[in-house]
Amino acid sequence: MKLIHPNKRLLYTWRMCLCLILAPLAFAFSFFMQIGGIPWLATAGAWVAVFLYVYSFYLPARWRSLSFSLGKLTVCRKCGVLFHKSETLPLSAVRFTSIKQGPIARVFGLCTLRVAAAGTSLFICGLHRADASALASALRQKKGD
């Protein structure tokens, strides 16, 4: 089984989502807190430090750790930065597949493939739409074998 990594554009979508989430929070922080003084500087410095760490180190490490593989009998997904996780579904347990694409992922041409089995689901993100469709049809075909 060969490990396949998601598209590099997935990292850009994560970074864009981080900016879109933190921008209103930073605005609210600056609007409601009095500018100046040690508490404001400490809080602002902490916000900047957390943002830079997540943007520069955590998200790229998360992207590098994410991979999936399709074997003869199983589909497997590996992920995790601090705690590594491996999820495996037997192809015989797969009930259906679906493709999801949010607005930011659509801008970058990416989507997420959901592989559903009884009681659990496996999400494979960072795929082009054509690749996700091909993988979904390959899963259905292998399940039929």
FENNOR-V132088 format. One record per residue. RES is the residue in one letter. PSI is psi in radians with two decimals (* if undefined). OMEGA is omega in whole degrees, 0 to 359 (999 if undefined). D_CENTER is the distance of its C-alpha to the mean C-alpha in whole Angstrom. Layout:
BEGIN
RES;PSI;OMEGA;D_CENTER  RES;PSI;OMEGA;D_CENTER
END
This chain:
BEGIN
M;2.22;179;22  K;2.27;178;20  L;2.31;180;16  I;2.23;180;14  H;2.63;179;12  P;2.90;180;9  N;2.54;179;11  K;-0.42;180;11  R;-0.39;178;11  L;-0.67;177;7  L;-0.70;179;8  Y;-0.66;178;11  T;-0.71;177;9  W;-0.75;180;7  R;-0.68;178;11  M;-0.72;178;12  C;-0.70;177;11  L;-0.79;180;12  C;-0.71;181;15  L;-0.51;178;16  I;-0.74;185;15  L;-0.40;181;18  A;-0.85;177;20  P;-0.60;178;22  L;-0.72;178;22  A;-0.68;177;23  F;-0.78;179;26  A;-0.70;178;27  F;-0.83;182;27  S;-0.48;181;30  F;-0.71;186;31  F;-0.34;179;32  M;2.56;178;33  Q;2.22;183;36  I;2.37;180;36  G;2.84;179;37  G;2.85;182;38  I;-0.78;180;37  P;-0.69;180;34  W;-0.77;180;33  L;-0.72;180;32  A;-0.76;180;31  T;-0.75;178;28  A;-0.72;178;28  G;-0.68;178;27  A;-0.72;177;25  W;-0.82;181;23  V;-0.74;180;23  A;-0.78;179;22  V;-0.77;179;19  F;-0.84;182;18  L;-0.67;178;19  Y;-0.87;182;17  V;-0.78;182;14  Y;-0.75;188;14  S;-0.52;187;16  F;-0.88;187;15  Y;-0.88;182;12  L;-0.75;175;9  P;-0.65;178;11  A;-0.67;177;12  R;-0.73;179;8  W;-0.75;180;8  R;-0.54;183;11  S;-0.22;184;11  L;2.21;178;8  S;2.84;176;11  F;2.83;178;12  S;2.64;178;16  L;1.97;180;18  G;-2.97;179;22  K;-0.58;184;25  L;-0.20;186;25  T;2.79;168;21  V;2.32;188;17  C;2.48;176;15  R;2.29;178;12  K;2.42;180;12  C;3.02;175;10  G;2.38;177;11  V;-1.06;178;12  L;-0.78;179;15  F;1.99;183;15  H;2.42;183;15  K;2.38;177;14  S;2.16;179;15  E;2.28;181;15  T;2.31;176;17  L;2.27;172;19  P;2.46;182;22  L;-0.47;179;23  S;-0.37;181;26  A;-0.15;183;24  V;2.20;180;21  R;-0.80;179;23  F;2.89;175;21  T;2.59;175;18  S;2.67;181;16  I;2.23;182;14  K;2.46;180;12  Q;1.98;178;12  G;3.05;184;12  P;-0.68;180;14  I;-0.72;177;12  A;-0.60;179;10  R;-0.64;178;14  V;-0.67;181;15  F;0.00;178;13  G;0.52;182;14  L;2.82;175;11  C;3.02;180;10  T;2.31;178;9  L;2.18;177;11  R;2.14;176;12  V;1.95;186;15  A;2.40;175;17  A;3.05;180;20  A;1.96;176;23  G;-0.09;181;21  T;2.87;175;18  S;2.65;178;15  L;2.17;181;12  F;2.18;178;9  I;1.86;186;8  C;2.86;177;6  G;0.46;180;7  L;2.57;169;11  H;2.70;183;14  R;-0.73;180;15  A;-0.71;178;18  D;-0.70;179;16  A;-0.71;178;15  S;-0.72;179;18  A;-0.71;178;20  L;-0.70;178;18  A;-0.74;178;18  S;-0.60;176;22  A;-0.66;177;22  L;-0.75;179;21  R;-0.68;180;24  Q;-0.75;180;26  K;-0.58;178;26  K;-0.63;180;26  G;-0.40;181;29  D;*;999;30
END
